Amino acid sequence: MSKRKSGVPTLSDVAEAAGVSLSTASKALNGRGDVAAATRARVESAAFELRFTPNPLARGLLASRSGTVGLLTNDLEGRFVLPILAGAEDALGAGSVNVFLCDAQGDAVREQHHLRALLSRRVDGIIVVGSRTDARRSLGQELSVPVVYVYSPSDDDRDLSLTPDNLTGGQLAIEHLVSCGRKRIAFIAGDQSYRAATDRWEGAQAALRAADLELVGAPMYSEWSEHWGRDAAATLLERYPEIDAIFCASDQLARGAIDTARELGRRVPEDLAIIGYDNWLPLAANSRPGLTSIDANLGELGKQAAERIFQAIDGVEIPHGVHHLPVRLVIRGSTIARR
Protein backbone atom coordinates (compact mmCIF):
# COMPACT_ATOMS: atom_id res chain seq x y z
CA MET A 1 0.00 0.00 0.00
CA SER A 2 1.43 3.39 -0.99
CA LYS A 3 1.92 6.23 1.48
CA ARG A 4 1.93 9.96 1.07
CA LYS A 5 5.35 11.49 1.20
CA SER A 6 4.22 14.67 2.93
CA GLY A 7 1.23 16.85 3.75
CA VAL A 8 -2.16 16.15 5.29
CA PRO A 9 -3.78 13.02 3.84
CA THR A 10 -7.07 13.49 2.00
CA LEU A 11 -9.94 11.23 1.06
CA SER A 12 -8.47 11.08 -2.45
CA ASP A 13 -5.29 9.58 -0.98
CA VAL A 14 -7.32 6.97 0.88
CA ALA A 15 -9.25 6.07 -2.27
CA GLU A 16 -6.06 5.75 -4.30
CA ALA A 17 -4.34 3.64 -1.66
CA ALA A 18 -7.34 1.32 -1.36
CA GLY A 19 -7.83 1.11 -5.12
CA VAL A 20 -11.42 2.39 -5.05
CA SER A 21 -13.32 5.45 -6.28
CA LEU A 22 -13.84 8.56 -4.18
CA SER A 23 -17.53 7.75 -3.76
CA THR A 24 -16.78 4.22 -2.51
CA ALA A 25 -14.15 5.48 -0.08
CA SER A 26 -16.59 8.06 1.27
CA LYS A 27 -19.38 5.51 1.73
CA ALA A 28 -17.04 2.98 3.37
CA LEU A 29 -15.76 5.47 5.94
CA ASN A 30 -19.20 6.80 6.80
CA GLY A 31 -21.03 3.56 7.49
CA ARG A 32 -23.06 3.31 4.31
CA GLY A 33 -24.43 -0.21 3.95
CA ASP A 34 -23.97 -0.55 0.18
CA VAL A 35 -20.24 -1.34 0.36
CA ALA A 36 -18.87 -4.89 0.38
CA ALA A 37 -17.30 -5.93 3.68
CA ALA A 38 -13.93 -6.66 2.08
CA THR A 39 -13.92 -3.27 0.34
CA ARG A 40 -14.87 -1.46 3.56
CA ALA A 41 -12.05 -3.21 5.41
CA ARG A 42 -9.55 -2.25 2.70
CA VAL A 43 -10.62 1.40 2.83
CA GLU A 44 -10.52 1.51 6.63
CA SER A 45 -7.05 -0.06 6.59
CA ALA A 46 -5.82 2.54 4.11
CA ALA A 47 -7.30 5.37 6.21
CA PHE A 48 -5.61 4.00 9.35
CA GLU A 49 -2.23 3.62 7.65
CA LEU A 50 -2.42 7.12 6.19
CA ARG A 51 -3.70 8.54 9.50
CA PHE A 52 -6.65 10.08 7.66
CA THR A 53 -9.31 11.84 9.74
CA PRO A 54 -12.21 13.72 8.14
CA ASN A 55 -12.34 17.31 9.33
CA PRO A 56 -15.39 18.50 11.31
CA LEU A 57 -16.76 20.44 8.33
CA ALA A 58 -16.63 17.36 6.14
CA ARG A 59 -18.35 15.29 8.85
CA GLY A 60 -21.11 17.86 9.10
CA LEU A 61 -21.60 17.85 5.35
CA LEU A 62 -21.69 14.07 5.23
CA ALA A 63 -24.21 13.88 8.05
CA SER A 64 -26.58 16.23 6.21
CA ARG A 65 -26.14 14.84 2.70
CA SER A 66 -29.29 14.20 0.74
CA GLY A 67 -27.74 11.69 -1.66
CA THR A 68 -28.79 13.77 -4.66
CA VAL A 69 -26.91 15.81 -7.27
CA GLY A 70 -28.50 18.29 -9.65
CA LEU A 71 -27.62 18.35 -13.34
CA LEU A 72 -28.64 21.65 -14.93
CA THR A 73 -28.46 21.87 -18.73
CA ASN A 74 -29.65 23.80 -21.77
CA ASP A 75 -28.78 21.03 -24.20
CA LEU A 76 -32.23 20.64 -25.73
CA GLU A 77 -31.42 17.61 -27.89
CA GLY A 78 -29.42 15.73 -25.27
CA ARG A 79 -26.54 15.40 -27.72
CA PHE A 80 -23.94 16.30 -25.10
CA VAL A 81 -25.71 16.04 -21.77
CA LEU A 82 -26.70 12.36 -22.06
CA PRO A 83 -23.17 10.91 -22.37
CA ILE A 84 -21.98 13.39 -19.72
CA LEU A 85 -24.82 12.26 -17.45
CA ALA A 86 -23.89 8.61 -18.04
CA GLY A 87 -20.29 9.33 -17.03
CA ALA A 88 -21.42 11.20 -13.93
CA GLU A 89 -23.74 8.40 -12.87
CA ASP A 90 -20.91 5.88 -13.24
CA ALA A 91 -18.80 7.92 -10.84
CA LEU A 92 -21.66 8.65 -8.44
CA GLY A 93 -22.49 4.95 -8.18
CA ALA A 94 -25.62 3.35 -9.62
CA GLY A 95 -28.47 3.57 -7.13
CA SER A 96 -26.41 5.24 -4.38
CA VAL A 97 -26.83 8.84 -5.53
CA ASN A 98 -29.84 10.21 -7.37
CA VAL A 99 -29.45 12.75 -10.18
CA PHE A 100 -32.07 15.43 -10.84
CA LEU A 101 -31.91 16.45 -14.50
CA CYS A 102 -33.26 19.93 -15.28
CA ASP A 103 -33.43 21.40 -18.79
CA ALA A 104 -33.39 25.20 -18.87
CA GLN A 105 -34.02 25.19 -22.63
CA GLY A 106 -31.58 28.05 -23.11
CA ASP A 107 -33.71 30.41 -21.00
CA ALA A 108 -31.99 32.34 -18.17
CA VAL A 109 -35.24 32.78 -16.20
CA ARG A 110 -36.04 29.07 -16.45
CA GLU A 111 -32.47 28.28 -15.37
CA GLN A 112 -32.88 30.35 -12.20
CA HIS A 113 -36.18 28.61 -11.49
CA HIS A 114 -34.54 25.19 -11.81
CA LEU A 115 -31.61 26.34 -9.68
CA ARG A 116 -33.93 27.41 -6.87
CA ALA A 117 -35.79 24.12 -7.14
CA LEU A 118 -32.58 22.10 -6.89
CA LEU A 119 -31.38 24.06 -3.87
CA SER A 120 -34.78 23.65 -2.18
CA ARG A 121 -34.35 19.89 -2.60
CA ARG A 122 -31.04 20.24 -0.74
CA VAL A 123 -28.96 18.64 -3.47
CA ASP A 124 -25.37 17.95 -2.45
CA GLY A 125 -23.89 19.56 -5.57
CA ILE A 126 -24.72 20.82 -9.04
CA ILE A 127 -23.21 19.95 -12.44
CA VAL A 128 -23.94 22.57 -15.10
CA VAL A 129 -23.78 21.27 -18.69
CA GLY A 130 -23.88 23.48 -21.79
CA SER A 131 -24.47 22.67 -25.45
CA ARG A 132 -21.42 24.54 -26.81
CA THR A 133 -17.89 25.19 -25.58
CA ASP A 134 -18.30 28.97 -25.39
CA ALA A 135 -18.07 30.52 -21.91
CA ARG A 136 -21.37 30.95 -20.08
CA ARG A 137 -22.47 33.15 -17.18
CA SER A 138 -21.48 31.86 -13.75
CA LEU A 139 -24.19 30.97 -11.25
CA GLY A 140 -22.22 32.98 -8.72
CA GLN A 141 -20.06 32.33 -5.68
CA GLU A 142 -22.75 32.48 -3.01
CA LEU A 143 -24.32 29.08 -3.56
CA SER A 144 -24.45 26.72 -0.61
CA VAL A 145 -23.31 23.67 -2.60
CA PRO A 146 -20.32 22.94 -4.88
CA VAL A 147 -20.82 23.56 -8.60
CA VAL A 148 -18.83 22.19 -11.55
CA TYR A 149 -19.32 23.45 -15.11
CA VAL A 150 -19.00 20.90 -17.92
CA TYR A 151 -18.54 21.42 -21.66
CA SER A 152 -19.55 25.12 -21.47
CA PRO A 153 -17.01 26.74 -19.11
CA SER A 154 -17.96 29.42 -16.61
CA ASP A 155 -16.90 33.00 -17.32
CA ASP A 156 -15.59 33.24 -13.73
CA ASP A 157 -12.12 31.78 -13.12
CA ARG A 158 -13.07 31.14 -9.49
CA ASP A 159 -15.33 28.32 -10.73
CA LEU A 160 -14.17 24.90 -11.85
CA SER A 161 -14.90 24.17 -15.52
CA LEU A 162 -14.16 20.99 -17.50
CA THR A 163 -14.26 21.16 -21.29
CA PRO A 164 -12.78 19.16 -24.19
CA ASP A 165 -9.42 20.14 -25.68
CA ASN A 166 -10.64 21.18 -29.13
CA LEU A 167 -7.30 22.68 -30.13
CA THR A 168 -5.59 19.32 -29.75
CA GLY A 169 -8.57 17.67 -31.43
CA GLY A 170 -8.04 19.76 -34.56
CA GLN A 171 -4.35 18.89 -34.54
CA LEU A 172 -5.06 15.17 -34.19
CA ALA A 173 -7.43 15.23 -37.15
CA ILE A 174 -4.92 16.83 -39.52
CA GLU A 175 -1.99 14.76 -38.22
CA HIS A 176 -3.98 11.60 -38.92
CA LEU A 177 -4.82 12.69 -42.47
CA VAL A 178 -1.17 13.56 -43.10
CA SER A 179 -0.09 10.18 -41.72
CA CYS A 180 -2.43 8.59 -44.29
CA GLY A 181 -0.48 10.34 -47.05
CA ARG A 182 -2.99 13.14 -47.66
CA LYS A 183 -1.56 16.51 -48.69
CA ARG A 184 -4.44 18.42 -50.30
CA ILE A 185 -6.75 18.97 -47.34
CA ALA A 186 -9.91 21.11 -47.04
CA PHE A 187 -11.88 22.15 -43.93
CA ILE A 188 -15.65 22.35 -43.34
CA ALA A 189 -17.20 23.68 -40.11
CA GLY A 190 -20.52 24.91 -38.76
CA ASP A 191 -21.35 28.30 -37.34
CA GLN A 192 -18.16 30.37 -37.06
CA SER A 193 -19.50 32.07 -33.92
CA TYR A 194 -19.05 28.78 -32.04
CA ARG A 195 -15.84 28.49 -30.07
CA ALA A 196 -15.66 24.82 -31.09
CA ALA A 197 -15.42 25.78 -34.77
CA THR A 198 -12.60 28.30 -34.27
CA ASP A 199 -10.67 26.14 -31.79
CA ARG A 200 -10.76 23.09 -34.06
CA TRP A 201 -9.61 25.21 -36.99
CA GLU A 202 -6.81 26.76 -34.92
CA GLY A 203 -5.56 23.30 -34.00
CA ALA A 204 -5.82 22.19 -37.63
CA GLN A 205 -3.78 25.21 -38.76
CA ALA A 206 -1.00 24.35 -36.31
CA ALA A 207 -0.81 20.79 -37.66
CA LEU A 208 -0.82 22.00 -41.27
CA ARG A 209 2.08 24.37 -40.55
CA ALA A 210 4.00 21.58 -38.82
CA ALA A 211 3.54 19.42 -41.94
CA ASP A 212 4.54 22.33 -44.21
CA LEU A 213 1.13 22.22 -45.89
CA GLU A 214 -1.48 24.82 -46.79
CA LEU A 215 -5.24 24.40 -46.66
CA VAL A 216 -6.90 23.93 -50.04
CA GLY A 217 -9.29 26.85 -50.44
CA ALA A 218 -10.70 28.76 -47.47
CA PRO A 219 -12.43 27.30 -44.38
CA MET A 220 -16.11 26.68 -45.17
CA TYR A 221 -18.48 27.88 -42.40
CA SER A 222 -22.26 27.75 -42.12
CA GLU A 223 -24.54 25.47 -40.04
CA TRP A 224 -23.89 22.24 -38.14
CA SER A 225 -25.88 19.94 -40.43
CA GLU A 226 -25.55 17.12 -42.95
CA HIS A 227 -27.16 19.42 -45.51
CA TRP A 228 -24.32 21.94 -45.18
CA GLY A 229 -21.78 19.13 -45.26
CA ARG A 230 -23.16 17.99 -48.61
CA ASP A 231 -23.27 21.49 -50.09
CA ALA A 232 -19.83 22.51 -48.83
CA ALA A 233 -18.22 19.30 -50.11
CA ALA A 234 -19.87 19.78 -53.52
CA THR A 235 -18.52 23.33 -53.74
CA LEU A 236 -15.02 22.30 -52.71
CA LEU A 237 -14.81 19.34 -55.08
CA GLU A 238 -16.06 21.45 -57.97
CA ARG A 239 -13.56 24.24 -57.33
CA TYR A 240 -10.66 22.05 -56.23
CA PRO A 241 -10.98 18.56 -57.74
CA GLU A 242 -7.45 17.75 -56.54
CA ILE A 243 -8.60 17.58 -52.89
CA ASP A 244 -7.69 14.23 -51.32
CA ALA A 245 -8.99 14.80 -47.76
CA ILE A 246 -11.60 16.84 -45.87
CA PHE A 247 -11.56 17.59 -42.15
CA CYS A 248 -15.15 18.18 -41.01
CA ALA A 249 -15.64 19.83 -37.61
CA SER A 250 -18.61 17.58 -36.75
CA ASP A 251 -19.83 14.11 -37.64
CA GLN A 252 -23.00 15.52 -39.20
CA LEU A 253 -20.91 17.57 -41.61
CA ALA A 254 -18.76 14.54 -42.39
CA ARG A 255 -21.77 12.33 -43.14
CA GLY A 256 -23.00 14.95 -45.60
CA ALA A 257 -19.57 15.15 -47.21
CA ILE A 258 -19.49 11.36 -47.64
CA ASP A 259 -22.89 11.49 -49.38
CA THR A 260 -21.62 14.10 -51.84
CA ALA A 261 -18.42 12.18 -52.55
CA ARG A 262 -20.46 9.08 -53.36
CA GLU A 263 -22.79 11.04 -55.66
CA LEU A 264 -19.81 12.53 -57.51
CA GLY A 265 -18.13 9.15 -57.94
CA ARG A 266 -15.31 9.83 -55.48
CA ARG A 267 -14.39 6.73 -53.49
CA VAL A 268 -14.01 7.13 -49.71
CA PRO A 269 -11.30 6.69 -48.57
CA GLU A 270 -9.39 5.64 -51.69
CA ASP A 271 -9.90 8.94 -53.54
CA LEU A 272 -10.99 11.13 -50.65
CA ALA A 273 -10.37 10.66 -46.92
CA ILE A 274 -12.99 12.23 -44.64
CA ILE A 275 -12.69 12.71 -40.88
CA GLY A 276 -15.39 14.01 -38.53
CA TYR A 277 -15.55 15.25 -34.95
CA ASP A 278 -17.50 14.17 -31.81
CA ASN A 279 -17.56 10.39 -32.47
CA TRP A 280 -21.36 10.47 -32.27
CA LEU A 281 -21.96 6.74 -32.57
CA PRO A 282 -25.38 6.83 -34.29
CA LEU A 283 -23.65 8.68 -37.13
CA ALA A 284 -20.03 7.56 -36.99
CA ALA A 285 -20.51 3.85 -36.46
CA ASN A 286 -23.42 3.52 -38.91
CA SER A 287 -21.81 5.52 -41.70
CA ARG A 288 -20.66 3.64 -44.79
CA PRO A 289 -17.74 3.48 -44.62
CA GLY A 290 -17.44 3.91 -40.86
CA LEU A 291 -16.48 7.45 -39.98
CA THR A 292 -13.09 8.25 -38.47
CA SER A 293 -13.73 10.88 -35.80
CA ILE A 294 -12.32 12.77 -32.83
CA ASP A 295 -13.96 11.64 -29.59
CA ALA A 296 -14.48 14.43 -27.03
CA ASN A 297 -14.62 11.87 -24.18
CA LEU A 298 -17.89 13.29 -22.85
CA GLY A 299 -18.31 10.40 -20.43
CA GLU A 300 -14.97 11.22 -18.85
CA LEU A 301 -16.04 14.86 -18.48
CA GLY A 302 -19.10 13.73 -16.53
CA LYS A 303 -17.08 11.28 -14.45
CA GLN A 304 -14.52 13.87 -13.43
CA ALA A 305 -17.21 16.43 -12.66
CA ALA A 306 -18.93 13.99 -10.30
CA GLU A 307 -15.63 13.13 -8.63
CA ARG A 308 -14.90 16.82 -8.03
CA ILE A 309 -18.35 17.22 -6.47
CA PHE A 310 -17.53 14.35 -4.10
CA GLN A 311 -14.20 15.91 -3.23
CA ALA A 312 -15.83 19.22 -2.36
CA ILE A 313 -18.52 17.53 -0.26
CA ASP A 314 -15.84 15.61 1.63
CA GLY A 315 -13.97 18.80 2.47
CA VAL A 316 -11.24 18.45 -0.15
CA GLU A 317 -10.32 21.69 -1.90
CA ILE A 318 -11.01 21.36 -5.64
CA PRO A 319 -9.17 23.30 -8.36
CA HIS A 320 -10.63 26.27 -10.17
CA GLY A 321 -10.37 27.76 -13.65
CA VAL A 322 -10.93 26.10 -17.01
CA HIS A 323 -9.43 22.63 -17.48
CA HIS A 324 -9.23 21.15 -20.99
CA LEU A 325 -9.54 17.36 -20.92
CA PRO A 326 -7.89 15.13 -23.53
CA VAL A 327 -9.71 14.02 -26.66
CA ARG A 328 -8.86 10.95 -28.74
CA LEU A 329 -8.78 9.80 -32.33
CA VAL A 330 -11.10 6.91 -33.31
CA ILE A 331 -10.05 5.43 -36.67
CA ARG A 332 -12.59 3.85 -39.00
CA GLY A 333 -12.89 3.18 -42.71
CA SER A 334 -13.41 6.75 -43.99
CA THR A 335 -9.68 7.44 -43.76
CA ILE A 336 -8.07 4.00 -43.89
CA ALA A 337 -8.82 1.68 -46.83
CA ARG A 338 -9.23 -2.01 -46.13
CA ARG A 339 -6.37 -4.17 -47.37
Secondary structure as GFF3:
##gff-version 3
##sequence-region A 1 339
A	DSSP	alpha_helix	11	18	.	.	.	ID=ss1
A	DSSP	alpha_helix	22	29	.	.	.	ID=ss2
A	DSSP	alpha_helix	37	50	.	.	.	ID=ss3
A	DSSP	alpha_helix	56	63	.	.	.	ID=ss4
A	DSSP	beta_strand	68	73	.	.	.	ID=ss5
A	DSSP	alpha_helix	81	92	.	.	.	ID=ss6
A	DSSP	beta_strand	98	103	.	.	.	ID=ss7
A	DSSP	alpha_helix	108	120	.	.	.	ID=ss8
A	DSSP	beta_strand	126	129	.	.	.	ID=ss9
A	DSSP	beta_strand	147	150	.	.	.	ID=ss10
A	DSSP	beta_strand	160	164	.	.	.	ID=ss11
A	DSSP	alpha_helix	166	179	.	.	.	ID=ss12
A	DSSP	beta_strand	185	189	.	.	.	ID=ss13
A	DSSP	alpha_helix	195	210	.	.	.	ID=ss14
A	DSSP	beta_strand	220	221	.	.	.	ID=ss15
A	DSSP	alpha_helix	226	239	.	.	.	ID=ss16
A	DSSP	beta_strand	245	248	.	.	.	ID=ss17
A	DSSP	alpha_helix	251	263	.	.	.	ID=ss18
A	DSSP	beta_strand	273	277	.	.	.	ID=ss19
A	DSSP	alpha_helix	281	284	.	.	.	ID=ss20
A	DSSP	beta_strand	292	295	.	.	.	ID=ss21
A	DSSP	alpha_helix	298	313	.	.	.	ID=ss22
A	DSSP	beta_strand	321	325	.	.	.	ID=ss23
A	DSSP	beta_strand	328	330	.	.	.	ID=ss24
###
